[in-house]
Amino acid sequence: MDVTNITSHSAVTGGNIMSDGGSTVKNRGICWSTGLTPAISDNKTNDGTGAGSFISSITGLNPTTTYYVRAYATNSYGTGYDSAFSFTIKEDSFTDLRDGNVYKFAEIGDQVWMAENLRFPFVV
């Protein structure tokens, strides 16, 4: 389970339920938190039912924060979890050392764009 498309407020990951443990998987997805062992009582996605692979989009994340994520599956016996792992959300701004102004930026595809014009005076 890799985390991809990490932006300042979201990420994409997924999982693969290889066995239902003898009872149909009623719910599956990703749970996440800033604690080491996220559970479905924390934040979670709902990504379908049954065994197999799924992709999950996590939203509402905060910049420069480390999150722990793991896949889960729930059936009539309870909820099972994969191992947890961490990733860190990117910043969504930078400080220009010339004048101390803070500028926001946005990622579009694999490019990074400034979200506003420079306020540094241009002298010819």
C-alpha positions in Angstrom: 0.0 0.0 0.0 1.8 3.1 -1.2 0.6 6.7 -0.7 0.7 8.7 -3.9 -0.6 12.1 -5.1 0.3 13.7 -1.8 -0.8 17.4 -1.9 -1.2 20.0 0.9 -4.6 18.6 1.9 -5.1 15.1 0.4 -3.5 11.8 -0.6 -4.3 8.6 -2.5 -3.7 5.1 -1.2 -5.5 1.8 -1.1 -5.4 -1.8 -0.1 -6.0 -5.4 -1.1 -8.3 -7.7 0.9 -7.0 -11.1 0.1 -9.2 -13.2 2.5 -12.6 -12.5 4.0 -11.9 -14.8 7.0 -14.9 -17.0 6.4 -17.5 -14.2 6.3 -18.3 -11.6 3.6 -16.5 -8.2 4.0 -19.3 -5.7 4.7 -17.0 -2.6 4.6 -13.4 -1.9 3.6 -11.3 1.2 3.3 -8.5 3.2 4.9 -8.4 4.7 8.4 -6.0 7.4 9.4 -4.9 9.6 12.3 -1.9 11.4 13.8 -1.6 8.5 16.3 0.5 5.4 15.7 -2.4 3.0 15.3 -5.4 4.5 13.5 -8.7 2.7 13.8 -12.2 3.0 12.2 -13.1 5.2 15.3 -10.7 7.8 13.8 -11.0 9.1 10.3 -11.9 6.5 7.6 -13.0 6.0 4.1 -15.6 3.5 2.9 -14.4 1.8 -0.3 -16.9 -0.9 -1.0 -17.4 -4.5 0.1 -15.9 -7.9 -0.6 -12.4 -9.0 -1.1 -10.0 -7.5 -3.7 -8.1 -4.3 -4.4 -9.4 -0.8 -3.8 -8.1 2.7 -4.1 -9.0 5.4 -1.6 -8.8 9.2 -1.5 -8.0 10.8 1.8 -9.0 14.5 2.1 -9.1 17.2 4.8 -5.5 16.8 5.8 -3.3 19.5 7.2 0.0 20.7 5.7 3.3 19.7 7.4 1.5 17.0 9.4 2.5 13.3 9.7 -0.3 10.9 9.4 -0.5 7.1 10.0 -2.7 5.0 7.7 -3.8 1.4 7.4 -6.3 -0.6 5.5 -9.2 -2.2 7.3 -12.0 -4.7 6.5 -15.1 -5.4 8.6 -17.2 -8.6 8.5 -19.5 -10.3 10.9 -16.6 -11.4 13.1 -15.3 -7.8 13.5 -12.7 -5.5 12.0 -9.2 -6.5 10.9 -6.4 -4.1 10.1 -3.2 -4.1 8.0 0.0 -2.7 9.4 0.2 1.0 9.9 2.7 3.2 8.1 3.2 7.0 8.0 3.5 9.8 5.5 3.9 13.6 5.8 1.7 16.1 4.0 3.6 18.7 2.0 3.6 22.4 2.9 1.4 24.6 0.8 3.4 27.8 1.1 7.0 29.1 1.3 8.6 32.2 2.8 10.7 34.4 0.4 13.9 35.1 2.3 14.4 38.5 0.5 11.4 40.2 2.0 9.8 37.7 4.4 6.5 37.5 2.4 4.7 34.1 2.6 3.4 32.8 -0.8 1.0 29.9 -1.4 1.6 27.4 -4.2 -0.5 24.7 -5.8 0.3 21.4 -7.4 -1.3 20.7 -10.7 -0.4 17.3 -12.0 3.3 17.0 -11.6 4.0 20.8 -11.7 4.1 23.3 -8.9 2.7 26.8 -9.5 2.6 29.9 -7.4 -1.0 30.7 -6.4 -0.3 34.4 -6.3 2.0 37.1 -7.8 5.3 38.0 -6.1 5.2 41.1 -3.9 8.9 41.6 -4.1 9.7 45.0 -5.9 11.2 44.5 -9.3 14.0 47.0 -10.0 15.4 47.4 -13.4 
